[in-house]
């Protein structure tokens, strides 16, 4: 049936408007769809643990998982502390690549849970960062108390973790021994010292002034000491943290890894994903290798071995955390 001219004009005009919106061109060729993003590869499940949810304290978060390496002799141990800013994450986070490598080389593994900042705050822990850090110390002492039962060499224990877990590991590495030989609690009598530490993208200081000097756009760490933003004055939490620094210098001295370095500390290894640029704005100021370069300079003053690895790093001896741990933990205890 022939349509009147005006009807044909309306229909033709309507189609001309609708076809581009539908993804079809006038010659009926489909428009190209945007390429789908490649799916992230699924992470393989962790190897079955020897023991799970072993309590090292009374809080529900004070638990750990233990993987026992097959060995007739006491084994070295990897003590793993997951990252997540002390606010999230769980004990399998970041462990997948290290676990099988350690076990096949005769190194047992422990990975811990710990109280986050909000949970420590709820427990009235002051400053809040004391919660996750002292939980890590207590877990290490607990593991040492199980040395005979779990076939562990008490001396050869190395810590690892990423980001906040890396900061916790370095805190343990540099902190004076927290063992209390006179304690009625046998776990508290155990040492908190490490054989070594090998970590990824750590925050090596919790001093806001140092952070600002090393990396001008620093914004991390206020939560560790309970600082929050001041909306009325339009100040970020880091601004408030920096302004309040003088009042918390004793806390910085106690909980910042950089402040704790002494000549008797164990060797450490720090891995970062990008080269340093001291004094310059960084894409990821919370995980910049500026942290590593400044810690390395500081460790050198005390004669503490500190290897820092990033793309293009000079004098690189160990390309990975695993390579470093295997060499150090397999070394015979003196």
C-alpha positions in Angstrom: 0.0 0.0 0.0 1.3 3.4 -1.0 1.6 5.9 2.0 0.8 9.5 1.6 3.8 11.8 1.2 3.6 13.4 4.6 3.3 10.0 6.4 6.4 8.7 4.5 8.3 11.9 5.5 7.4 11.5 9.2 8.3 7.8 9.3 11.6 8.3 7.4 12.6 11.2 9.7 11.7 9.2 12.8 13.8 6.2 11.6 16.7 8.5 10.8 16.7 9.7 14.4 16.2 6.3 16.0 18.7 4.2 13.9 21.9 5.9 15.3 20.6 5.6 18.8 20.0 1.9 18.3 23.6 1.2 17.2 22.7 0.7 13.6 23.9 2.8 10.7 21.9 3.7 7.6 23.4 0.7 5.7 22.2 -1.6 8.5 25.8 -2.4 9.6 26.0 -3.0 13.4 28.1 -0.5 15.4 31.1 -2.0 17.1 30.7 -2.9 20.7 33.4 -1.7 23.1 35.9 -4.5 23.8 35.2 -6.3 27.0 37.7 -5.9 29.8 39.7 -9.1 30.4 38.6 -10.9 33.4 41.0 -11.0 36.3 42.5 -14.4 36.7 40.9 -16.3 39.6 43.3 -16.6 42.6 43.9 -20.3 43.4 42.8 -21.3 46.9 45.5 -21.5 49.5 47.0 -24.9 50.4 45.1 -26.7 53.2 46.4 -25.5 56.5 47.7 -27.8 59.3 45.9 -25.7 61.9 43.2 -23.0 61.5 41.8 -20.4 63.8 44.3 -21.0 66.5 43.6 -18.4 69.3 46.6 -16.5 70.5 44.5 -14.1 72.6 41.0 -13.6 73.9 39.6 -11.2 71.2 37.8 -13.0 68.2 40.4 -11.4 65.8 43.4 -12.7 67.7 43.7 -16.0 65.7 46.2 -17.4 63.3 46.6 -20.2 60.7 49.6 -22.5 60.6 51.1 -24.5 57.7 53.7 -27.0 58.8 56.5 -27.8 56.4 57.5 -31.4 56.0 60.9 -31.8 57.9 62.6 -34.0 60.4 64.4 -31.0 61.8 63.0 -27.8 63.2 62.1 -25.5 60.4 62.4 -21.8 59.8 59.1 -19.9 59.9 57.5 -17.2 57.8 55.4 -15.0 60.0 52.9 -13.2 57.7 50.9 -10.1 58.5 48.3 -9.1 55.9 47.9 -5.5 54.7 44.8 -3.3 54.5 45.7 -0.1 56.3 44.9 -1.7 59.7 41.3 -1.3 58.7 40.5 -4.3 56.4 41.9 -7.4 54.8 42.3 -10.9 56.1 45.1 -13.5 56.7 45.1 -14.9 53.2 45.5 -11.5 51.5 48.8 -11.4 49.7 50.0 -14.8 50.9 49.1 -16.9 47.9 52.4 -16.4 46.1 54.7 -17.0 49.1 53.0 -19.9 50.8 53.8 -22.7 48.3 57.3 -21.4 47.7 58.0 -21.5 51.5 56.5 -24.9 52.1 58.3 -26.6 49.3 61.6 -25.3 50.6 61.0 -26.5 54.1 59.8 -23.3 55.7 56.7 -23.4 57.8 54.2 -20.5 57.6 51.9 -18.6 60.1 49.5 -15.9 59.0 47.7 -13.9 61.6 44.5 -11.9 62.1 44.6 -8.9 64.4 42.4 -6.1 65.7 41.8 -3.3 63.2 42.0 0.4 64.2 38.2 0.5 64.9 38.3 -2.6 67.0 41.3 -1.4 69.0 39.5 1.9 69.5 36.4 0.0 70.8 38.7 -1.8 73.2 39.9 1.7 74.4 43.5 1.1 73.2 45.5 4.3 73.0 46.8 5.1 70.5 44.7 2.9 68.2 47.7 1.6 66.3 48.9 -0.1 69.4 46.2 -2.7 68.9 47.3 -4.2 65.6 51.0 -3.8 66.5 50.9 -5.4 69.9 48.6 -8.1 68.6 51.4 -9.0 66.1 53.9 -9.1 68.9 51.7 -11.3 71.0 51.1 -13.7 68.1 54.8 -14.0 67.5 55.4 -14.8 71.1 52.6 -17.4 71.0 54.2 -19.1 67.9 57.5 -19.3 69.7 55.8 -20.9 72.7 54.6 -23.6 70.2 58.1 -24.2 68.8 58.6 -27.8 70.0 55.0 -28.8 69.2 55.1 -27.3 65.8 58.7 -28.2 64.9 59.9 -24.6 64.5 63.3 -23.2 64.9 62.7 -20.2 67.3 65.7 -18.3 66.0 64.9 -18.3 62.2 61.6 -16.4 62.1 61.2 -13.9 59.3 58.2 -11.5 59.0 56.5 -10.4 55.8 53.5 -8.5 54.6 52.3 -5.7 52.4 51.5 -2.0 53.2 50.3 -1.8 56.8 51.3 -5.5 57.3 54.7 -4.5 56.0 54.8 -1.5 58.5 53.9 -3.9 61.3 56.6 -6.3 60.2 59.2 -3.5 60.3 58.0 -2.4 63.7 58.7 -5.9 65.0 62.1 -6.0 63.3 63.2 -2.7 64.9 61.5 -2.7 68.2 63.5 -3.8 71.3 62.6 -7.2 72.6 59.3 -7.2 74.4 59.9 -10.4 76.3 59.2 -10.3 80.0 61.3 -13.0 81.6 59.7 -12.5 85.0 56.1 -12.8 83.7 53.8 -15.4 85.2 52.5 -15.9 81.6 54.9 -18.2 79.8 53.9 -16.8 76.4 54.9 -13.3 77.5 58.4 -14.6 78.4 59.1 -15.4 74.7 61.1 -13.1 72.4 59.6 -10.7 69.8 62.8 -10.4 67.9 63.1 -11.4 64.2 65.8 -13.1 62.1 64.8 -10.9 59.1 61.9 -9.1 57.5 61.0 -8.9 53.8 58.1 -6.7 52.9 56.1 -5.0 50.1 55.4 -1.3 49.8 55.7 -0.5 53.5 55.2 2.8 55.3 58.5 3.1 57.1 57.6 6.1 59.2 54.4 7.2 61.0 55.8 10.7 61.5 53.6 13.1 59.4 56.4 15.7 59.2 58.8 13.1 57.7 56.1 11.9 55.3 55.4 15.5 54.1 59.1 16.2 53.6 59.7 13.0 51.7 56.5 13.1 49.7 54.6 16.4 49.6 51.2 14.9 48.9 51.3 12.4 51.8 47.9 11.7 53.3 48.3 8.5 55.4 48.6 7.7 59.0 46.2 9.9 60.9 43.9 7.0 61.8 46.8 5.3 63.6 46.8 7.9 66.3 43.1 8.7 66.3 43.1 12.0 64.3 40.0 12.8 62.2 39.2 15.6 59.7 38.0 19.0 61.0 35.2 19.8 58.6 34.4 23.1 60.3 38.0 24.4 59.6 38.1 22.5 56.3 41.2 20.5 57.4 41.8 16.9 56.2 42.7 14.3 58.8 46.3 14.5 57.7 46.3 18.3 58.2 45.0 17.7 61.8 47.6 14.9 62.2 50.5 17.2 61.1 49.2 20.1 63.3 49.0 17.8 66.3 52.4 16.2 65.8 54.2 17.8 68.8 51.7 16.4 71.2 52.2 12.8 70.0 56.0 12.7 69.7 56.3 9.9 72.3 53.8 7.8 70.3 55.8 8.4 67.1 59.0 7.3 69.0 57.2 4.1 70.1 55.3 3.1 67.0 57.1 4.5 63.9 59.6 1.9 62.5 62.0 4.6 61.4 62.3 5.9 64.9 63.2 2.5 66.4 66.2 1.5 64.2 69.3 0.5 66.3 72.5 -1.3 65.5 71.4 -4.6 66.8 68.4 -4.9 64.4 68.0 -7.8 61.8 68.4 -7.3 58.0 65.4 -6.1 56.1 64.3 -6.2 52.5 61.7 -3.7 51.0 60.1 -4.2 47.6 58.3 -1.3 45.7 56.5 -1.1 42.4 57.9 2.2 41.2 61.1 4.2 41.5 61.5 7.0 44.1 61.3 10.7 43.5 62.1 12.4 46.8 60.4 15.7 47.4 58.0 15.2 44.5 54.3 14.5 44.3 53.7 10.8 43.9 51.0 8.9 42.2 50.6 6.6 45.2 52.1 8.5 48.2 51.0 5.8 50.6 53.2 3.2 49.0 56.0 5.2 47.4 59.5 3.9 47.4 60.5 7.2 48.9 59.7 5.4 52.2 62.3 2.7 51.3 65.1 5.1 50.2 64.9 7.1 53.4 64.8 4.1 55.6 67.8 2.6 53.8 69.8 5.9 54.4 68.8 5.7 58.1 69.7 2.0 58.5 73.1 2.7 56.9 73.9 5.0 59.8 73.5 2.1 62.2 75.1 -0.6 60.0 71.8 -2.4 59.6 71.5 -4.2 56.2 68.5 -2.8 54.3 67.9 -3.8 50.7 65.5 -1.7 48.7 64.2 -3.0 45.3 62.1 -1.1 42.7 62.2 -0.9 38.9 65.8 0.3 38.0 67.1 -0.1 41.5 71.0 -0.2 41.7 72.9 -3.1 43.2 69.8 -5.4 43.3 70.8 -8.7 44.9 67.3 -10.3 45.3 64.6 -9.7 42.7 61.7 -10.9 44.9 60.6 -11.2 48.5 60.6 -15.0 48.2 64.2 -15.0 47.0 65.3 -12.9 49.9 63.4 -15.0 52.5 64.7 -18.3 51.1 68.3 -17.1 51.3 68.0 -15.6 54.8 65.8 -18.2 56.5 67.7 -21.2 55.1 71.0 -19.8 56.5 72.2 -21.7 59.6 71.5 -19.9 62.9 74.7 -18.8 64.6 
